[in-house]
Amino acid sequence: MLSLKQYGWRCVLGAEIVYIVCLLGGFLPLRSVRAVELHHTLFETLPGFSWINVGSVLLGAAYIFVLAWIFAWYIVWMHNSSLVNK
């Protein structure tokens, strides 16, 4: 049986790390101008997000936090409900 609490916090940690890496990826000079514009546009699909101000970054982190818990709940539910008790 998976523990929702443990799995959920691991999902949050992983998702927040990926979020930060993706934010930092918006500043890479190795990309074309069009690729950077697309990167910024994808982030701006989050409601209330405008490219890089502190409020938007924190709002995006809150969205990621909630989505990671929803994902964790679903995976734990699917895993635990599929176990066969003998």
For each residue, the residues with C-beta under 8 A, 3 or more apart:
1: 80 83
2: 6 7 75 76 79 80
3: 6 7 76
4: 7 8 72 73 76
5: 8 9
6: 2 3 9 10
7: 2 3 4 10 11 72 75 76
8: 4 5 11 12 68 69 72 73 76
9: 5 6 12 13
10: 6 7 13 14 72
11: 7 8 14 15 68 69 71 72 75
12: 8 9 15 16 64 65 68 69 72
13: 9 10 16 17
14: 10 11 17 18 68
15: 11 12 18 19 64 65 67 68 71
16: 12 13 19 20 61 64 65 68
17: 13 14 20 21
18: 14 15 21 22
19: 15 16 22 23 60 61 64
20: 16 17 23 24
21: 17 18 24 25
22: 18 19 25 26 43
23: 19 20 26 43 52 57 60
24: 20 21 27 28
25: 21 22 28 39
26: 22 23 36 39 40 43 51 52
27: 24
28: 24 25 31 36
29:
30:
31: 28 35 36 39
32: 35 36
33: 36 37
34: 37 38
35: 31 32 38 39
36: 26 28 31 32 33 39 40
37: 33 34 40 41
38: 34 35 41 42
39: 25 26 31 35 36 42 43
40: 26 36 37 43 44 51
41: 37 38 44 45
42: 38 39 45
43: 22 23 26 39 40 46 49 51 60
44: 40 41 49 50 51
45: 41 42 49
46: 43 49 59 60 63
47:
48: 56 59
49: 43 44 45 46 56 59 60
50: 44 53 56
51: 26 40 43 44 56
52: 23 26 56 57
53: 50 56 57
54: 57 58
55: 58 59
56: 48 49 50 51 52 53 59 60
57: 23 52 53 54 60 61
58: 54 55 61 62
59: 46 48 49 55 56 62 63
60: 19 23 43 46 49 56 57 63 64
61: 16 19 57 58 64 65
62: 58 59 65 66
63: 46 59 60 66 67
64: 12 15 16 19 60 61 67 68
65: 12 15 16 61 62 68 69
66: 62 63 69 70
67: 15 63 64 70 71
68: 8 11 12 14 15 16 64 65 71 72
69: 8 11 12 65 66 72 73
70: 66 67 73 74
71: 11 15 67 68 74 75
72: 4 7 8 10 11 12 68 69 75 76
73: 4 8 69 70 76 77
74: 70 71 77 78
75: 2 7 11 71 72 78 79
76: 2 3 4 7 8 72 73 79 80
77: 73 74 80 81
78: 74 75 81 82
79: 2 75 76 82 83
80: 1 2 76 77 83
81: 77 78
82: 78 79
83: 1 79 80
84:
85:
86:
